[in-house]
Amino acid sequence: MHFRIAGLFAGALLLATAPFAGRAAAQDPSQSIRLTVDASSAPQKILRAHMQIPVKPGPLVLYYPEWIPGEHMPDGPIMNLTGMQFTGNGQRISWRRDLVDMFTFRLDVPAGVTTLNVDLDFVLSAPASGFSAGASATSQLAVISWNQVLLYPSGRPVREIQFTPSLRIPAGWKFGTALPGAQRAGDDITFDPVPLNTLVDSPVLTGAHFRVIPLTPGEKISHEMDIAADSEAALAMPAATETEYKNLVAETGALFGSRHYRDYHFLFTLSDDVAHFGLEHHESSDDRVQERTLIDENLRLTEADLLPHEFTHSWNGKFRRPADLSTPDYQQPMRDDLLWVYEGLTEYYGNVLSARSGLWTPEQFREYLAGVMAQLQATTGRSWRPLQDTADAAQILYEAPEEWSSWRRGVDYYDEGNFLWLEVDTTLRAQSHGKISLNDFCRAFHGGPGGQPELKTYTFDDVVAALNALVPYDWAGLLTKRLNSVDPQPSLAGLRASGWDIAWNETPNVIQAAHEATNKGLNLNSSLGMVVDTDGTVKDVVLDHLAFRAGIGPDMHISAVNGKQFSTDDLRNAVRDSLNNKAAIDLEIANGPFLRNVKLDYHGGLRYPHLVRLQGQPDLLDEIAAPLVKR
């Protein structure tokens, strides 16, 4: 999953092997669960589903999926499950929810009933925030997540439960999905029978404004972008960007050496009225961004790393997965302790691949890293919460509010993963005298025969063993030190070993400027110690920094700057002018209905983070960002 901390830029050795659902053992077709979903009313924010479940008389336990793969928390949107009814042989069958586990339903199947009919609705009304349970349909498009519209029987792993799905979409809409065997008749689509985990791992994107872009025409393994937008104009991706996504496919092939899927679909949703995030799947990714992302340069820059991140997950997260995240069904709790590998390594390579493919220039890649490091340095919560705990506690941190995020810490294994894995990369290069890099780790750990989806799990010891197989070193010691550190400042070891360091000046950071242009807020963590929204709302403050010491806190509102009604431009200008202004910055602060004036005695001007070269050291960072495929 791709997750950006709010306010960041203003605004193996193989141990366990399990067959992937796509290659389940042959099953009796009569035992397949039939699932028919009517999404023709998706613009009205409702999906209607009908299931036919083969059953035997007696007690039956049915589950609604709770732990959604890739979301790392028990956030199955059961509150939107409505209209549920069970019938058999024409008779209605009563049911009861478990009093402790809200995702479990119990009923008794009467004698003579061999097929249980289930009717249920899923209401799509939700805020445009969060992950797949957030808003996912507009008048022009919809994303169908199968886990939202089904129940499944207890007692067997989900890879052994076969479903035969079908879907009705609004009249004339087009669709894209990695589900095999799609056959369309009018607006009804049928698919091949698949195990449940393949079904849940294969969402459908559908819309009135739709574009399919082949990325590897003529090649054995097909890659394509399936793009749905709220307008036809939003689909006009420049030819140069299309080429960069083609480069991305080529670069992943060179990096990993094999592909663990039959074909791959980037499901790309362009809308201002859906939740914005990325969610990985083995043979596709569910990527949702603002409507103009492909045609607005600032939006394109801020989201350039989204598809590379989710694509990387096909290898790191879906094919190779921590054992604690590989549960037999969607009810067993997942343990998130290795998300610093699952997400942290993916974040690192998602950004590296953005540069290698041309979606970012080398300078933009460096600007991104500079902004991330600056944010980490302003995260005072590092002094009490180690990086490991940001993974252990992921299920409660993903939905934490932005307020006090610098003191609470969030899911920092994403952002800090950039520098943890950069340190591993540069250490491999140093210890091997330039012969081995993290690219070699990826090929050894995530490679293999490929050609079909499969799952190979790993543990911490497997990661360490795979690194030691390349270059003997105290990898366990290095990783443990970084994971357990409560140093108030993040380690700069990897960045400096790459030949670069962080510095500040008044020249805007290119990526930060793009975020500010689209989000209209201000990240002043490096100057005043606060993040301010476009309306003057203080979104976060840095504990013990200037704004905090002056009594400013989250959710307060800046109503005036130096006697003038608030605007982000005026606040930015006041900080800029402070360098040559002896007077303090005068802010009028509203805390609920109460007003007061606060004077910030600051004279450091605007401070934007950048990376600067360390003289006398080789430039490993640009070497890391250089394409592996000659073009």
Residue pairs with C-beta under 8 A, 6 or more apart in sequence:
1 70
1 71
1 72
1 131
1 277
1 278
1 279
1 280
1 310
1 313
1 343
2 277
2 278
2 279
2 287
2 305
2 306
2 309
2 310
2 350
3 277
3 343
3 398
3 411
3 414
4 414
5 375
5 405
5 410
5 411
5 412
5 414
5 415
6 402
6 405
6 539
6 540
7 375
7 402
7 405
7 521
7 523
7 525
7 531
7 539
7 540
8 371
8 372
8 375
8 415
8 515
8 523
9 302
9 371
9 509
9 511
9 512
9 514
9 515
9 516
9 519
9 523
10 512
10 515
10 516
10 519
10 521
10 522
10 523
10 531
11 515
11 516
11 518
11 519
11 520
11 521
11 523
11 533
12 320
12 444
12 445
12 456
12 458
12 462
12 463
12 465
12 466
13 458
13 462
13 465
13 466
13 469
14 456
14 458
14 462
15 323
15 457
15 458
15 459
15 462
16 323
16 326
16 456
16 457
16 458
17 454
17 455
17 456
17 457
18 159
18 326
18 454
18 455
18 456
18 457
19 159
19 454
19 455
20 159
20 197
20 198
20 282
20 452
20 453
20 454
20 455
21 158
21 159
21 194
21 195
21 196
21 197
21 198
21 199
21 201
21 453
22 180
22 194
22 195
22 198
22 262
22 282
22 452
22 453
23 452
23 453
23 454
24 159
24 160
24 162
24 194
24 195
25 160
27 160
27 162
27 193
29 193
30 54
31 54
31 162
32 54
32 162
32 163
32 164
32 193
33 51
33 52
33 53
33 54
33 152
33 161
33 162
33 163
33 164
34 51
34 52
34 163
34 164
34 166
35 49
35 50
35 51
35 146
35 149
35 150
35 163
35 164
35 165
35 166
35 199
36 49
36 50
36 51
36 165
36 166
36 167
36 168
37 47
37 48
37 49
37 144
37 146
37 149
37 165
37 166
37 167
37 168
38 47
38 48
38 49
38 50
38 168
39 47
39 142
39 144
39 167
39 168
39 169
39 170
39 206
40 168
40 169
40 170
40 171
40 187
41 47
41 48
42 124
42 137
42 142
42 144
42 169
42 170
42 206
43 137
43 138
43 139
43 140
43 142
43 170
45 123
45 124
45 125
45 137
46 121
46 122
46 123
46 124
47 121
47 122
47 124
47 144
47 148
47 149
48 83
48 119
48 120
48 121
49 118
49 119
49 120
49 121
49 122
49 149
49 150
50 117
50 118
50 119
51 116
51 117
51 118
51 119
51 120
51 150
51 151
52 115
52 116
52 117
52 118
53 62
53 115
53 116
53 118
53 151
53 153
54 114
54 115
54 116
55 88
55 109
55 113
55 114
55 115
55 116
55 153
56 109
56 114
57 109
57 110
57 111
57 112
57 113
58 108
58 109
59 106
59 107
59 108
59 109
60 106
60 107
60 108
60 109
60 116
60 153
61 104
61 105
61 106
61 153
61 154
61 155
62 104
62 105
62 106
62 107
62 118
62 151
62 152
62 153
62 154
63 103
63 104
63 105
63 151
63 152
63 153
63 154
63 329
63 330
63 331
64 76
64 78
64 81
64 103
64 104
64 105
64 150
64 151
65 76
65 103
65 147
65 150
65 152
65 200
65 330
65 331
66 74
66 76
66 78
66 103
66 330
66 331
67 73
67 74
67 76
67 327
67 330
67 331
67 332
67 333
67 334
68 75
68 76
68 131
68 132
68 147
68 200
68 330
69 197
69 200
69 201
69 325
69 330
70 279
70 280
70 281
70 313
70 317
71 131
71 132
71 279
71 398
72 325
72 334
72 336
72 339
72 394
72 395
72 398
73 394
73 395
73 396
73 398
73 399
74 333
74 395
75 130
75 131
75 133
75 399
76 103
76 133
76 147
76 148
76 330
77 122
77 126
77 132
77 133
77 148
78 102
78 103
80 122
80 123
80 124
80 125
80 126
80 133
80 148
81 120
81 121
81 122
81 148
82 120
82 121
82 122
82 123
83 119
83 120
83 121
84 95
84 105
84 118
84 119
84 120
84 121
85 92
85 118
85 119
85 120
86 92
86 93
86 94
86 95
86 107
86 116
86 117
86 118
87 93
87 116
87 117
87 119
88 109
88 110
88 113
88 115
88 116
88 117
89 110
89 112
89 113
91 110
93 107
93 108
93 109
93 110
93 113
93 116
94 107
95 105
95 106
95 107
96 105
96 106
96 107
97 104
97 105
97 106
98 104
98 105
98 106
101 331
103 331
104 154
104 331
105 151
109 116
118 151
120 149
120 151
122 148
122 149
124 135
124 136
124 137
124 142
125 135
126 133
126 134
126 135
126 136
126 275
127 134
127 135
127 275
128 134
128 135
128 272
128 273
128 274
128 275
128 276
129 135
129 275
129 276
130 275
130 277
130 399
131 275
131 277
131 279
131 398
132 143
132 145
132 148
132 203
132 275
132 277
132 279
132 286
133 148
133 275
134 274
134 275
134 277
135 273
135 274
135 275
136 142
136 143
136 145
136 274
136 275
136 288
137 143
137 274
138 230
138 271
138 273
138 274
139 230
140 207
140 208
140 209
140 228
140 229
140 230
140 231
140 271
141 173
141 205
141 206
141 207
141 208
141 209
141 228
141 229
141 230
141 269
141 271
141 274
142 169
142 170
142 205
142 206
142 207
143 203
143 204
143 205
143 206
143 267
143 269
143 274
143 286
143 288
144 167
144 203
144 204
144 205
144 206
145 200
145 203
145 286
146 165
146 199
146 200
146 202
146 203
146 204
147 200
147 330
150 163
150 199
152 158
152 161
152 196
152 329
152 330
153 161
154 329
154 331
157 328
157 329
158 195
158 196
158 197
158 200
158 328
158 329
158 330
159 195
159 196
159 197
159 328
160 195
161 195
161 196
162 193
162 194
162 195
162 196
163 193
163 194
163 195
163 196
163 199
164 191
164 192
164 193
165 179
165 190
165 191
165 194
165 199
166 188
166 189
166 190
166 191
167 175
167 188
167 189
167 191
167 204
168 187
168 188
168 189
169 175
169 187
169 189
169 206
170 187
170 206
170 208
171 187
172 187
172 208
173 187
173 206
173 207
173 208
173 210
174 206
174 207
174 208
174 210
174 212
174 228
175 182
175 189
175 204
175 205
175 206
175 207
175 210
175 226
176 204
176 205
176 206
176 210
176 212
176 224
176 226
176 228
176 265
176 267
177 191
177 202
177 203
177 204
177 205
177 226
177 265
177 267
177 284
178 201
178 202
178 261
178 263
178 264
178 265
178 281
178 282
178 283
178 284
179 191
179 192
179 194
179 198
179 199
179 202
179 204
180 191
180 192
180 194
180 262
181 190
181 191
181 192
182 189
182 190
182 191
183 189
183 190
183 191
194 202
198 453
200 330
201 281
201 282
201 283
201 318
202 281
202 283
202 284
203 267
203 281
203 284
203 286
205 226
205 228
205 267
205 268
205 269
205 286
206 228
207 228
207 229
209 228
209 229
209 230
209 231
209 232
209 234
209 235
210 226
210 227
210 228
210 229
210 235
211 225
211 226
211 227
211 229
211 235
211 237
212 224
212 225
212 226
212 227
213 224
213 225
213 227
213 237
213 242
213 245
214 222
214 223
214 224
215 223
215 224
215 225
215 245
215 246
215 249
216 222
216 223
216 246
216 249
221 259
221 261
221 262
221 263
221 264
222 263
222 264
223 249
223 263
223 264
223 265
223 266
224 263
224 264
224 265
224 266
225 245
225 265
225 266
225 268
226 265
226 266
226 267
226 268
227 235
227 237
227 268
227 269
227 270
227 294
228 268
228 269
228 270
229 235
229 269
229 270
229 271
229 291
230 270
230 271
230 272
230 273
230 291
231 291
233 295
234 270
234 291
234 292
234 293
234 294
234 295
235 270
235 294
236 294
236 295
237 294
237 295
238 294
238 295
241 294
241 300
241 359
243 358
244 357
244 358
244 359
245 266
245 307
245 357
245 359
247 356
247 357
247 358
247 627
247 629
247 631
248 307
248 308
248 311
248 353
248 357
248 359
249 264
250 357
250 629
251 353
251 356
251 357
251 627
251 628
251 629
252 259
252 311
252 312
252 315
252 353
253 259
253 629
254 628
254 629
255 349
255 353
255 439
255 442
255 443
255 628
256 315
256 442
256 443
256 446
256 447
257 443
257 447
257 450
258 447
258 448
258 449
258 450
258 451
259 314
259 450
259 451
260 282
260 314
260 315
260 318
260 319
260 448
260 450
260 451
260 452
260 453
260 454
261 282
261 283
261 314
261 452
261 453
262 283
262 451
262 452
262 453
263 283
264 283
264 284
264 311
264 314
265 283
265 284
265 285
266 284
266 285
266 287
266 307
266 310
266 311
267 284
267 285
267 286
267 287
268 287
268 289
268 307
269 286
269 287
269 288
269 289
270 289
270 290
270 291
270 292
270 293
270 294
271 288
271 290
271 291
272 290
272 291
274 288
275 288
276 288
276 289
276 290
277 288
278 285
278 286
278 287
278 288
278 306
278 307
278 309
278 310
279 285
279 286
279 287
279 310
280 310
280 313
280 314
280 317
280 318
281 314
281 318
282 314
282 318
282 319
282 453
283 314
283 453
285 307
285 310
285 311
285 313
285 314
286 310
287 306
287 307
287 310
289 299
289 303
289 306
290 299
290 303
290 518
292 299
293 299
293 300
293 303
294 300
296 518
297 514
298 513
298 514
298 515
298 517
298 518
299 514
299 518
301 360
301 364
301 510
301 511
301 514
302 511
302 514
302 515
302 518
304 354
304 359
304 360
304 364
305 350
305 351
305 354
305 359
305 360
305 368
308 349
308 350
308 351
308 353
308 354
308 357
308 359
309 346
309 347
309 350
309 351
310 350
311 350
311 353
312 346
312 349
312 350
312 353
313 346
315 442
315 446
316 341
316 342
316 345
316 346
316 349
316 442
316 446
317 342
317 343
317 346
318 453
318 455
319 446
319 453
319 454
319 455
319 456
320 445
320 446
320 456
320 457
320 458
321 342
321 455
321 456
321 457
321 458
322 335
322 337
322 338
322 339
322 341
322 342
322 457
322 458
322 459
323 457
323 458
323 459
324 334
324 335
324 336
324 337
324 338
325 334
325 335
325 336
325 338
325 342
326 455
326 457
327 333
327 334
334 395
336 391
336 392
336 393
336 394
336 395
337 388
337 391
337 392
338 391
338 458
338 459
338 460
339 391
339 394
339 411
339 413
340 387
340 388
340 391
340 413
340 416
340 417
340 420
340 483
341 458
341 463
343 411
343 413
343 414
343 417
344 413
344 414
344 416
344 417
344 418
344 420
344 421
345 417
345 421
346 417
347 414
347 415
347 417
347 418
348 417
348 418
348 420
348 421
348 422
348 425
349 421
349 442
351 360
351 365
351 368
351 369
351 418
352 365
352 624
352 625
354 360
354 365
355 361
355 362
355 364
355 365
355 625
356 625
356 626
356 627
356 628
357 627
358 627
360 368
362 622
362 625
362 626
363 510
364 510
364 511
365 625
366 500
366 610
366 611
366 621
367 509
367 510
367 511
367 512
367 610
367 611
368 511
369 418
369 419
369 495
369 611
370 502
370 509
370 609
370 610
370 611
371 509
371 511
371 512
371 609
372 415
372 418
372 419
373 419
373 490
373 492
373 495
373 502
373 609
374 502
374 504
374 525
374 526
374 609
375 415
375 523
375 525
376 382
376 412
376 415
376 416
376 419
376 490
377 489
377 490
377 502
377 526
378 406
378 525
378 526
378 529
378 542
378 545
379 406
379 409
379 412
379 490
380 406
380 407
380 488
380 542
380 543
380 544
381 406
381 407
381 408
381 409
382 409
382 485
382 486
382 487
382 488
382 489
382 490
383 486
383 487
383 488
384 486
385 408
385 409
385 486
386 483
386 484
386 485
386 486
387 412
387 413
387 416
387 420
387 482
387 483
387 484
387 485
388 483
388 484
389 409
390 397
390 409
390 410
390 411
390 412
390 413
390 416
391 411
391 413
394 411
394 413
397 408
397 409
397 410
397 411
398 411
400 408
400 410
402 531
402 539
402 540
402 554
403 539
403 540
403 554
403 555
404 540
404 541
404 554
405 540
406 525
406 540
406 541
406 542
406 543
407 542
407 543
416 490
419 490
419 491
419 492
419 494
419 495
420 479
420 482
420 494
421 438
421 494
422 494
422 495
422 498
422 621
422 624
423 478
423 482
423 491
423 493
423 494
423 497
424 438
424 441
424 467
424 475
424 478
424 479
424 494
425 437
425 438
425 494
425 498
425 620
425 624
426 494
426 497
426 498
426 620
427 471
427 473
427 478
427 494
427 497
428 436
428 437
428 438
428 440
428 441
428 467
428 470
428 471
429 436
429 437
429 620
430 497
431 471
431 473
432 470
432 471
436 470
436 471
437 624
439 628
440 470
441 466
441 467
441 470
444 466
444 469
444 470
445 458
445 463
445 466
448 456
460 476
460 479
463 475
463 479
464 475
464 476
464 479
467 473
467 475
468 475
482 491
485 491
492 501
492 502
495 501
495 502
495 611
495 621
496 614
496 617
497 617
497 620
498 619
498 620
498 621
498 624
499 613
499 614
499 617
499 618
499 619
499 620
499 621
500 611
500 612
500 613
500 614
500 619
500 621
501 611
501 612
501 614
502 609
502 610
502 611
502 612
503 609
503 610
503 611
503 612
504 526
504 607
504 608
504 609
504 610
505 607
505 608
505 610
506 576
506 579
506 605
506 606
506 607
506 608
507 608
507 610
508 606
508 608
509 608
509 609
509 610
512 523
512 608
512 609
515 523
516 522
516 523
516 568
519 534
520 534
520 568
521 531
521 532
521 533
521 534
521 539
521 568
522 531
522 532
522 568
522 571
522 572
523 531
524 530
524 531
524 532
524 547
524 571
524 575
525 531
525 542
525 545
526 607
526 608
526 609
527 546
527 575
527 602
527 604
527 605
527 606
527 607
528 545
528 546
528 547
528 575
528 585
528 600
528 602
529 541
529 542
529 545
529 546
529 547
529 548
530 538
530 539
530 540
530 541
530 542
530 545
530 547
530 548
530 552
531 538
531 539
531 540
531 541
532 538
532 539
532 558
532 568
532 571
533 539
534 568
535 557
535 566
536 557
536 558
536 559
536 566
537 555
537 556
537 557
537 558
538 547
538 552
538 553
538 554
538 555
538 556
538 557
538 558
539 554
540 554
541 547
541 548
541 552
541 553
541 554
542 548
546 600
546 601
546 602
547 600
550 598
550 599
550 600
551 589
551 598
552 587
552 589
552 598
553 591
556 589
556 590
556 591
557 589
557 590
557 591
558 566
558 571
558 587
558 588
558 589
558 590
559 565
559 566
559 588
559 589
559 590
559 595
560 566
560 586
560 587
560 588
561 567
561 570
561 571
561 574
561 585
561 586
561 587
561 588
562 570
562 574
562 585
562 586
563 586
564 570
572 606
574 585
575 585
575 602
575 605
575 606
576 605
576 606
577 605
578 585
578 602
578 603
578 604
578 605
579 603
579 604
579 605
581 603
582 603
584 599
584 600
584 601
584 602
585 599
585 600
585 602
586 597
586 598
586 599
587 597
587 598
587 599
587 600
588 595
588 596
588 597
588 598
589 595
589 596
589 597
589 598
611 621
613 619
